[in-house]
Amino acid sequence: MNASLDWRPNKNVEVYLRPYYTFTDEKKLDNELEYNMVYDPEDYPGDPRPSMTESGARFARGFGSVDLSDTDEEESLWGGNLGVEHQFDGAVTLSASGSYSRGVLDRRQEDAEFETPETTRASGVADMGNFLFDYYPENPDYVGNGANYTANEVDLEYNENTENTYAAQADLRVPFSSAGLSGYV
């Protein structure tokens, strides 16, 4: 939202005020569920190598991961510009203006990650025939049960930022003419 207010008390003077205000409120929910297939002969020397099946590659071990993220962000910006222009006799002009703006950001974010252990209970087949491959767990009751997931990391963040900006300017224009050239100083 903005406005423009102009006042001319006479033909030589102009005064203006231009206020503005903006506000945004953004909410974002970003949850991810991942199944990871594991083949690590150093940590699990007894696990067989991934094998090809009719449906895709079978992995003997895996783990599930859930990432829950919730963000709420509010931003507001307001300010204005105040100025005057005065034309004196002889076409001398004085212009002056000042501006002020204030921006405020409030941001809250909650992010939590839960994982199952790397286990043979999370084994499955990865069908890599499509660009985004499909996963078929051999034990869907295990990977689908929230009781098997433990909190890995929880982050709670709150940010508040306020910024004030000030600016001012003045301009004095004096006409001149010399050797057929005209301009302003």
C-alpha positions in Angstrom: 0.0 0.0 0.0 1.3 3.4 -0.8 0.1 7.0 -1.2 1.3 10.3 -2.6 0.3 13.6 -1.0 1.4 16.8 -2.8 0.7 20.3 -1.6 1.5 23.5 -3.6 0.9 26.6 -1.4 1.9 28.7 -4.4 3.4 28.3 -7.9 7.0 28.4 -6.6 6.7 25.8 -3.7 5.9 22.1 -3.8 5.8 19.9 -0.7 5.2 16.1 -0.9 4.9 13.1 1.4 4.9 9.6 0.0 4.3 6.9 2.7 4.2 3.1 2.0 3.6 -0.1 3.9 4.0 -3.8 2.9 3.3 -7.0 4.9 3.8 -10.7 4.1 3.0 -13.7 6.2 4.5 -17.0 4.9 3.9 -20.4 6.3 5.8 -23.5 5.0 5.4 -27.1 6.0 8.1 -29.3 4.5 8.1 -33.0 5.6 10.2 -35.7 4.0 10.1 -39.5 4.4 13.2 -41.4 3.1 14.2 -45.0 2.9 17.9 -45.6 2.5 19.4 -48.8 1.2 22.7 -49.7 2.7 25.6 -51.8 1.4 28.7 -51.4 3.6 30.9 -54.4 3.7 33.3 -52.8 6.2 30.7 -52.3 8.9 28.5 -55.2 7.9 30.8 -57.9 6.4 28.1 -60.6 6.6 25.6 -58.7 4.4 25.3 -60.0 0.8 26.0 -57.7 -2.1 22.9 -56.1 -3.6 21.3 -58.5 -6.0 19.1 -58.0 -9.0 15.5 -59.2 -8.8 12.6 -59.0 -11.2 11.5 -55.7 -9.4 14.9 -54.1 -9.0 18.0 -54.2 -6.8 17.6 -55.9 -3.4 19.5 -54.5 -0.4 19.8 -56.6 2.7 20.0 -53.6 5.0 18.5 -50.2 5.2 17.0 -47.5 7.4 14.1 -45.1 7.4 14.4 -41.3 8.0 11.7 -38.7 8.6 12.4 -35.0 8.5 9.6 -32.7 9.8 10.0 -28.9 9.2 7.6 -26.1 10.0 8.4 -22.4 9.2 6.4 -19.3 10.0 7.8 -16.0 8.7 6.3 -12.5 8.9 7.9 -9.4 7.2 6.7 -5.8 7.3 8.3 -2.8 5.7 7.0 0.8 6.1 8.4 4.2 5.6 8.1 7.4 3.6 9.7 10.2 1.7 9.2 13.9 2.6 10.4 16.6 0.3 10.2 20.2 -0.7 11.1 22.1 -3.9 11.3 25.9 -3.9 11.9 28.0 -7.0 13.3 31.5 -6.1 13.5 34.5 -8.3 16.0 34.2 -11.1 15.2 30.5 -11.6 17.3 29.4 -8.6 15.8 26.2 -7.3 16.3 24.4 -3.9 15.2 20.8 -3.5 15.5 18.9 -0.3 14.1 15.5 0.8 14.5 12.9 3.5 13.4 9.3 3.7 13.0 6.8 6.5 12.1 3.1 6.3 11.8 0.4 8.9 11.8 -3.3 8.1 10.9 -6.0 10.6 11.3 -9.8 10.1 10.0 -12.4 12.6 10.9 -16.0 11.7 10.2 -19.2 13.6 11.4 -22.6 12.4 11.1 -26.0 13.9 13.0 -28.9 12.4 13.2 -32.4 13.7 14.8 -35.6 12.2 13.9 -39.1 13.3 15.6 -42.3 12.1 15.5 -46.1 12.5 18.8 -47.9 13.1 20.5 -49.4 10.1 19.1 -52.9 10.2 18.1 -55.9 8.1 14.5 -55.3 9.3 14.5 -52.3 6.9 15.7 -54.3 3.9 14.0 -53.9 0.6 14.0 -53.6 -3.2 14.8 -50.4 -5.1 13.2 -50.3 -8.6 15.5 -48.0 -10.5 13.6 -48.2 -13.7 12.1 -44.7 -13.3 13.8 -41.4 -12.9 12.6 -41.3 -9.3 12.9 -44.9 -8.3 10.4 -46.8 -6.2 11.2 -48.6 -2.9 9.5 -51.8 -1.8 10.2 -52.6 1.8 10.3 -56.3 2.7 9.0 -55.4 6.2 6.5 -52.5 5.7 5.3 -52.9 9.3 8.8 -52.1 10.6 9.5 -49.1 8.4 6.0 -47.8 8.7 5.8 -47.9 12.5 6.7 -44.6 14.2 7.8 -46.3 17.4 10.9 -47.6 15.5 12.1 -44.1 14.8 14.2 -42.2 17.4 14.9 -38.5 17.5 18.2 -37.8 15.8 18.3 -34.0 15.8 15.8 -31.3 16.8 16.4 -27.6 16.0 14.2 -24.7 17.2 15.1 -21.3 15.9 13.6 -17.9 16.3 15.0 -14.8 14.5 13.9 -11.3 14.9 15.5 -8.6 12.8 14.7 -4.9 12.7 16.4 -2.5 10.3 16.0 1.3 10.1 17.2 3.3 7.1 17.6 7.0 6.9 18.6 9.2 3.9 18.6 12.9 3.1 19.6 15.0 0.1 19.6 18.6 -0.9 20.2 20.1 -4.4 20.7 23.8 -5.2 20.4 24.6 -8.9 21.7 27.9 -10.2 21.2 28.7 -13.9 24.2 30.2 -15.8 24.9 31.2 -19.4 28.3 31.9 -20.9 29.5 32.2 -24.5 26.2 30.9 -25.8 26.1 27.8 -23.5 23.4 27.4 -20.9 23.2 25.1 -17.9 22.9 24.8 -14.2 25.6 24.8 -11.4 
